[in-house]
Amino acid sequence: MEIKDLQPRQGKVELTAKITEKGDARTIEKPNFNGKVCNAKLQDNTGTVKLTLWNEQCDQVKVGDTVKISNGYVSEYQG
């Protein structure tokens, strides 16, 4: 699968692409969830997409890494 093929609310995404940007991790503290989140930009030869990383994922990747997304899903920002 390529980035250009992604559709809103799509599940079971299998994709290999490169991390081209990565933001700083921030801490989220809510009654039902405590953890870290950071955003990254993922790019292949067909386009770019925002990738949200959670908890230990924030520390596992850096700019320039090629990553494989397995069983991912696509969501649309409603804001």
N, C-alpha and C positions, 0 to 999 in steps of 0.2 A: 504494500500500500504506500502511496505517496501523499504528501501534505495536500496537494491539489484535489485529492479524492475525498477528503474529510467532509462530513456533513454534520449539522447540528444534531445533538442527542444520539449520535452514533456510538455504539458500544463495540466491544471486542476488537479494538484497534490494535493492529500490529504494524509497527513503523520503526524504521531506522533513520536517524538524522543526527545532525551536529548541533551542539550547544554553541550559540554565537554570542549570547549575552546572559548574564546571571545577576540578579539583584541580591541585596543583602537579606539574610533571614531575619524574620521578626517573630516575636513570641505572641501567641494567642492564648488568652486566659478567659475561659467561659465556664459556666457551671457544668456543662457536659463535655468540655474538651479543653485540654491544655497541651500545647505543642508549638512547633515551629512551622513556618511556611515561608517559601520564597518563590519568586517568579523567574523564569528563564525564557529565552527565545530559542526555538528549535527550527532548524533550516535544513531542507534538502534541495535538490536541483529544481523543484517545482514551486517552492514558496516557503513562507515562514509562518509559525504559529506560536502562541504563548503556551508555555508549559508551567503548571503549578507543581511544585515539589513540596512534600510534607516530611516533617521530622528528620530522620537520618538521611533521607534522600537529599536534603539541602547540603549536606557535607560530602556526599558521595560523588558529585559531579563538579566539573569546572569548565570554563570557556575553552573550547577546542575539543572537548570530548565528543566522541560519537557514541550515542546511546540507542538501545533498542527498547521501544515501548511495547510491552506485551499486555494484552487484555486491558488496554486503556479505554477511555471514553471521552467524547467531545461534548463540551457545554458551551453555551453562548452567554456572554455577559449581558445582563439586562439593566444597564445603567447608563 
